[in-house]
Amino acid sequence: MATKLKNLSDYNPNDIPNAEDKIFGIVVSEWNSDITNALLDGSLEALGKAGVKQDNIIIHYVPGTYELAFGAQRMVLNHQPHAVICLGCVIQGETRHFDFICQAAADGIMQVSLNHRLPVIFGVLTTNDLEQAQARSGGKHGNKGFEAGITALKLI
């Protein structure tokens, strides 16, 4: 595994712009909520380090990862944020459902970003098992939600 000995959430604080006057939307999947709530905590931590005011962070929940793109589009249209962070977790099962959900979520999120010319960040874990998801949502491999927050900050 390429990430076996790395914490991928390491960052240089000098690379984070001040964003106290920016508005961020975060769309969070309710499916695998233990994982997605940990990702949300990571994103909020990253935005906080950049000075984003709590009142400038709008959080909406959707049922699952498949619905993130629609949630992001509604976020853009209703709140006009400077960036949207999409957080989800799809864990491999015994069927091909995993492949369809992951591909649809990635394509949909990208489409919202390109259609609205706005950073819409793919903060979705696509893991083989729960242990991998936990390792990437605050465990030994850092927090991909934090990384998604840093990505949003850099792109605005």
C-alpha positions as CSV (number, residue, x, y, z in Angstrom):
1,M,0.0,0.0,0.0
2,A,1.5,3.4,-1.0
3,T,0.2,5.1,2.1
4,K,1.3,2.5,4.6
5,L,3.9,4.6,6.4
6,K,2.6,8.1,5.7
7,N,0.2,10.5,7.3
8,L,-1.1,12.3,4.3
9,S,-2.6,15.2,6.3
10,D,0.7,16.8,6.9
11,Y,0.8,20.3,5.5
12,N,2.8,23.5,5.6
13,P,0.8,26.2,7.5
14,N,2.4,28.9,5.3
15,D,0.6,27.4,2.3
16,I,-2.8,28.0,3.8
17,P,-4.3,31.4,2.8
18,N,-6.4,33.5,5.2
19,A,-10.0,32.9,4.3
20,E,-11.9,34.7,7.1
21,D,-14.1,36.5,4.6
22,K,-14.9,33.4,2.4
23,I,-18.0,31.3,2.5
24,F,-17.7,27.5,2.4
25,G,-20.4,24.8,1.8
26,I,-19.8,21.3,3.1
27,V,-22.1,18.5,1.9
28,V,-21.9,15.3,4.1
29,S,-23.2,11.8,3.4
30,E,-25.1,10.3,6.2
31,W,-24.1,6.8,5.1
32,N,-21.2,5.5,7.2
33,S,-21.8,8.5,9.5
34,D,-19.0,7.6,12.0
35,I,-16.5,8.0,9.2
36,T,-18.2,11.0,7.4
37,N,-18.6,12.9,10.7
38,A,-14.9,12.4,11.4
39,L,-14.2,13.8,7.9
40,L,-16.4,16.7,8.7
41,D,-14.4,17.4,11.8
42,G,-11.2,17.4,9.7
43,S,-12.6,19.9,7.2
44,L,-13.8,22.2,10.0
45,E,-10.4,22.0,11.6
46,A,-8.7,23.0,8.3
47,L,-11.1,25.9,7.7
48,G,-10.7,27.1,11.3
49,K,-6.9,27.2,10.8
50,A,-7.5,29.6,7.9
51,G,-9.6,31.9,10.0
52,V,-13.0,31.0,8.4
53,K,-15.8,32.2,10.6
54,Q,-18.2,29.5,11.8
55,D,-21.1,31.6,10.4
56,N,-19.5,31.3,7.0
57,I,-19.6,27.5,6.9
58,I,-22.9,26.0,5.7
59,I,-23.3,22.3,6.3
60,H,-25.9,20.1,4.6
61,Y,-26.4,16.4,4.9
62,V,-27.5,14.0,2.1
63,P,-28.5,10.3,2.5
64,G,-25.5,8.8,0.7
65,T,-22.4,9.4,-1.4
66,Y,-24.4,9.1,-4.6
67,E,-26.4,12.2,-3.6
68,L,-23.4,14.4,-2.9
69,A,-23.4,16.0,-6.4
70,F,-27.0,17.0,-6.1
71,G,-26.4,18.4,-2.6
72,A,-23.4,20.3,-3.9
73,Q,-25.4,21.8,-6.8
74,R,-28.1,22.9,-4.4
75,M,-25.5,24.4,-2.1
76,V,-24.1,26.4,-5.0
77,L,-27.4,27.6,-6.2
78,N,-28.9,28.4,-2.7
79,H,-25.9,29.8,-0.9
80,Q,-23.3,30.9,-3.4
81,P,-20.2,29.7,-1.5
82,H,-16.7,30.3,-2.7
83,A,-16.1,26.5,-2.5
84,V,-18.0,23.3,-1.7
85,I,-16.5,20.3,0.1
86,C,-18.2,16.9,-0.5
87,L,-17.6,14.3,2.1
88,G,-18.6,10.6,1.8
89,C,-17.4,7.1,2.3
90,V,-18.0,4.1,0.2
91,I,-16.7,0.7,1.5
92,Q,-16.3,-2.2,-0.9
93,G,-18.9,-4.9,-0.6
94,E,-19.6,-8.1,-2.4
95,T,-21.2,-6.6,-5.5
96,R,-20.3,-4.1,-8.2
97,H,-22.5,-1.5,-6.5
98,F,-19.3,0.0,-5.1
99,D,-18.0,0.7,-8.6
100,F,-21.2,2.4,-9.8
101,I,-21.5,4.7,-6.7
102,C,-17.9,5.7,-6.7
103,Q,-17.8,6.5,-10.4
104,A,-21.2,8.4,-10.3
105,A,-20.1,10.4,-7.3
106,A,-16.7,11.4,-8.8
107,D,-18.3,12.3,-12.2
108,G,-21.2,14.2,-10.6
109,I,-19.0,16.2,-8.3
110,M,-16.6,17.1,-11.1
111,Q,-19.6,18.1,-13.3
112,V,-20.9,20.5,-10.6
113,S,-17.5,22.1,-10.3
114,L,-17.0,22.6,-14.0
115,N,-20.6,23.7,-14.7
116,H,-20.4,26.4,-11.9
117,R,-16.7,27.2,-12.3
118,L,-16.3,26.7,-8.6
119,P,-14.1,24.5,-6.5
120,V,-16.2,21.5,-5.6
121,I,-13.9,19.1,-3.7
122,F,-14.0,15.3,-3.8
123,G,-13.6,14.3,-0.2
124,V,-14.9,10.8,-0.6
125,L,-13.2,7.7,0.8
126,T,-13.4,4.7,-1.5
127,T,-11.9,1.9,0.7
128,N,-11.8,-1.9,0.7
129,D,-12.9,-2.1,4.3
130,L,-13.9,-0.2,7.5
131,E,-10.3,-0.3,8.8
132,Q,-9.0,1.6,5.8
133,A,-11.8,4.2,6.2
134,Q,-11.0,4.7,9.9
135,A,-7.3,5.1,9.0
136,R,-8.1,7.9,6.6
137,S,-10.7,9.7,8.7
138,G,-8.4,10.6,11.6
139,G,-6.4,7.5,12.0
140,K,-2.8,6.6,11.1
141,H,-3.2,8.0,7.6
142,G,-4.5,11.4,8.6
143,N,-7.8,12.8,7.8
144,K,-9.0,13.2,4.2
145,G,-11.6,15.6,5.4
146,F,-8.8,17.9,6.6
147,E,-7.1,17.5,3.3
148,A,-10.3,18.3,1.4
149,G,-10.5,21.5,3.5
150,I,-6.9,22.5,2.6
151,T,-7.7,21.8,-1.0
152,A,-10.7,24.1,-1.0
153,L,-8.7,26.8,0.7
154,K,-5.9,26.5,-1.9
155,L,-8.3,26.6,-4.8
156,I,-10.2,29.7,-3.8
